[in-house]
Amino acid sequence: MRLQGKTVIVTGAARGVGRACALAFSREGADLALLDVCGDIPGVPYPLGTASQLDHTARLCREQGAAVLTAAADVRDLPALRAVVDRVCDRFGTVDVLVNNAGVAAPSGKPAHEFTEDEWQVMLDINLSGAWRMTSVVGPLMVARRTGSVINVASTAGLVGYRHFAGYAASKHGLIGLTKATALDYAPLKVRVNALCPGSIRDDSRVEGRMLSEIARSLGLPVAEHEETFLQSQPMNSLIEPEDVARAAVWLASDESARVTGSVLTVDGGFTIR
Ligand SMILES: NC(=O)c1ccc[n+]([C@@H]2O[C@H](COP(=O)([O-])OP(=O)(O)OC[C@H]3O[C@@H](n4cnc5c(N)ncnc54)[C@H](O)[C@@H]3O)[C@@H](O)[C@H]2O)c1
């Protein structure tokens, strides 16, 4: 029970990595605030998480003994995020851990110059500015108490380029920059900020993940062919499981990583070694 008595906010918690993180945090004794947009976003060309998926995540966490609050909110909407964090503080007292996980993989699938400005903006607004917005609301609570852990779910696309994914790669490189700068801002105040960089994660039906298939679709490839390409490029010859990312998030959230800040932790089967 490494997170007993801690309150954790997870964004993008309806499915995928967010659900896997919520489940792992609940197993470690945390109280949870689970946030998701719970609806589609104009300009994002695939279905996002739903309210019933978020409820399902919450139900699974409660079955493991966690106290859970859910909220439908868009990480692009600062007033809505403030209202959610107010609710979290009313219910749980404060926030100890923030997992900025909400993200989209598309619009993608073409050279950088072919993106419209709207396509560029929506990607940056969610993947990069969304994490900044959440940090701007939650950070002051952590700073005031001189404790806290912010975990930004970036990607190997924050470390290397991916052909035809300029907006996604730019947003994730930016998220790593945000992580390092905020870690410096907060280090004297004992609040830690770290980035997680997963490689290609298997779409696991248990958490209803679908990003890998969306990336394949963006590239016009069958999912099996896309998976095979990634298997060959990951030295461990294995796709990443959502639980691999969740376990790393638990460690970064816990006191076991008490003096780890500004780090960029890859969970990528060795993809970025070479
Ligand atoms: N799946 C992968 O291969 C992979 C690899 C590296 C990094 N990541 C990162 O992991 C994170 C989670 O991805 P996933 O694979 O679980 O994807 P997913 O699409 O299965 O889940 C993402 C969740 O974020 C939510 N979301 C999207 N935009 C939002 C917004 N504006 N406000 C609130 N919630 C929003 C969605 O509704 C969805 O429930 C993302 O940041 C992604 O970039 C994924």
The ligand as a Gaussian input file, in Angstrom:
#p B3LYP/6-31G(d) Opt

LIG

0 1
 N       -0.907000       4.001000     -26.700000
 C        0.365000       4.242000     -26.993000
 O        0.997000       3.514000     -27.775000
 C        1.075000       5.392000     -26.315000
 C        2.477000       5.461000     -26.419000
 C        3.130000       6.517000     -25.809000
 C        2.435000       7.470000     -25.106000
 N        1.072000       7.379000     -25.016000
 C        0.380000       8.428000     -24.265000
 O       -0.362000       7.851000     -23.219000
 C       -1.490000       8.678000     -22.928000
 C       -2.743000       7.826000     -22.892000
 O       -2.912000       7.232000     -24.168000
 P       -3.802000       5.925000     -24.394000
 O       -2.997000       4.990000     -25.217000
 O       -4.383000       5.457000     -23.141000
 O       -4.936000       6.562000     -25.369000
 P       -6.528000       6.445000     -25.345000
 O       -6.997000       7.180000     -26.537000
 O       -6.935000       5.017000     -25.179000
 O       -6.920000       7.235000     -24.004000
 C       -6.759000       8.618000     -23.892000
 C       -7.833000       9.171000     -22.975000
 O       -7.639000      10.607000     -22.894000
 C       -8.901000      11.244000     -22.997000
 N       -8.753000      12.596000     -23.521000
 C       -8.354000      12.958000     -24.761000
 N       -8.421000      14.288000     -24.912000
 C       -8.854000      14.784000     -23.742000
 C       -9.134000      16.096000     -23.274000
 N       -8.989000      17.160000     -24.094000
 N       -9.531000      16.266000     -21.996000
 C       -9.706000      15.200000     -21.177000
 N       -9.483000      13.924000     -21.578000
 C       -9.067000      13.724000     -22.839000
 C       -9.692000      10.358000     -23.952000
 O      -11.093000      10.568000     -23.858000
 C       -9.239000       8.954000     -23.541000
 O      -10.105000       8.404000     -22.558000
 C       -1.538000       9.763000     -24.007000
 O       -0.984000      10.960000     -23.503000
 C       -0.640000       9.175000     -25.090000
 O       -0.065000      10.186000     -25.905000
 C        0.374000       6.359000     -25.591000

